[in-house]
Amino acid sequence: MSQSVLWLQTLLGEHLRSLVPVVKEYIAGLEVLSLVRDRLDRSYEIIGVLALLMAGIGVNNLMMIIVSERTSEIGIRRAVGATRRDIMGLFLGQSLRMCLFIAGFIDTNHTD
């Protein structure tokens, strides 16, 4: 090999050796960032589950109020010949429409 090639290899070798601590510190920083990201992801999952639980409780309470206010209507429907399944379908459909309306409202107000 020529003298310049050997000199270049020696120079690069010393330079790369001096970068090893910097690279190790960088990798340690990336590991810490990865740990923080994992914990944030877990926190977001917990918040999402709690939000869904609260929304479910809210819809349940609202539907319970609606059913209790419409007991006379339910009685009239049953007297006319509606089955238990018809009544359940009526209220499940109403709760589904309410959830889709609320979800659409929340989605249309989303800003990036």
Residue, then its C-alpha position, 0 to 999 in steps of 0.5 A: m500500500s502506498q504511504s498516503v493510504l496508510w496515513l489515511q487509514t491511521l487518521l480515520g481509525e483515530h477519528l473513529r475511535s474518538l467518536v465511540p464514546v459519542v456514539k455510545e452516549y447517543i445510543a443511550g439517549l435513544e434508549v431513554l427516548s424509547l422508554v419515554r415513548d413506550r410509557l407515553d403510549r401506555s398512558y395514551e392507551i389508559i386515557g383512551v380506555l377511560a374515555l371509552l368507559m366514560a362515554g359508555i356510562g354516559v350513553n347508558n345513563l341517557m338511554m336509561i332516562i329515555v326508556s324511563e320517560r317512555t314507559s307509557e309508549i312502550g306499554i302502548r306498543r306492547a298492547v298493540g302487538a310489538t314484541r320485546r325484540d321490537i322494543m329492544g330494536l327501537f332503543l338499540g337503534q336510537s342509541l346507535r344513532m346517538c353514538l354515531f351522531i356524537a362520533g361524527f360531531i367529534d370527528t368533524n371538530h377535529t383540527d390538525 
